Amino acid sequence: MRRFSQRSHLVTLSEINITPLLDLAFVLLIIFIITTPLLEKGMELKLPRVGGQSARPPNKNDIKTVEISAQGILLLDRRRLSLDALEAALVSANQANPNTVVYIRADENGRNKDLYAVIDRCQRNGLTRFSLRTEPPGSK
């Protein structure tokens, strides 16, 4: 006669099978390893190289300084001008001296539209040599 154990019918599964969970974790890890470099990569660009020549500072006679106050007041070499008069003065200075460099000093609390207007007028008239001036690091 066979003995039936009551114990075999009442035994519950007390262990969780973690093999499928580990498989899922490894699959997700592989997916993230493959896709992360694709997300970080930007456009393929060929950037220009800086030549071996060091940039020399421009001659003082070649520099025209434009200052823009926080209120939008424009000064060209410490003379107050309107935007149109500033444009005309810069164009005539560039025609007289093709090496003209425009230094633009704008107040940090000023409106960006005044700065953009000056840059736009420079670019529109072929004055591509301009520099936005800032405070040197560490100075206050």
RANOR-V264181 format. One record per residue. BURIAL is I if it has 9 or more other ideal C-beta (glycine too) atoms within 8 Angstrom, else O. Layout:
((BURIAL) (BURIAL))
This chain:
((O) (O) (O) (O) (O) (O) (O) (O) (O) (O) (O) (O) (O) (O) (O) (O) (O) (O) (O) (O) (O) (O) (O) (O) (O) (O) (O) (O) (O) (O) (O) (O) (O) (O) (O) (O) (O) (O) (O) (O) (O) (O) (O) (O) (O) (O) (O) (O) (O) (O) (O) (O) (O) (O) (O) (O) (O) (O) (O) (O) (O) (I) (I) (I) (I) (I) (I) (I) (I) (O) (O) (I) (O) (I) (I) (I) (O) (O) (O) (O) (I) (O) (I) (O) (O) (I) (I) (O) (I) (I) (I) (O) (I) (I) (O) (O) (O) (O) (O) (I) (I) (I) (I) (I) (O) (I) (O) (O) (O) (I) (O) (O) (O) (I) (I) (O) (I) (I) (I) (O) (I) (I) (I) (O) (I) (O) (I) (O) (O) (I) (O) (O) (O) (O) (O) (O) (O) (O) (O) (O))
